[in-house]
Amino acid sequence: MKHRWRYQAFLTILMISALTVSLIGCGVPKTEHDKVVKSLEQANQEKATLTDQVGKLMKEKDSLSQQVAQLQKENAEMKAKVTKPTAKPAAKAPAKKK
């Protein structure tokens, strides 16, 4: 019988506490809560936008890196062609005396 009384007392106190909190609130004014929720939603939208932009920039970076690698390869090939002597230069003509 003692246990049943304690159980009922606990439930009663719990229900009264829940009712009190629901009537009084948690202490944060609704307008302040709404401001925080709105700013959080805006922050989440900005985060999504920035995440998309980062993804696009990473793809663009990869593309540009490939282009740079291709251009460096072409540059090395051009340097190799320029430095290879293909034929002996012609002998210089003697300078005319004045």
Secondary structure, DSSP 8 states (H G I E B T S, - for coil): -HHHHHHHHHHHHHHHHHHHHHHH-SSS-HHHHHHHHHHHHHHHHHHHHHHHHHHHHHHHHHHHHHHHHHHHHHHHHHHHHHHS--S-----------
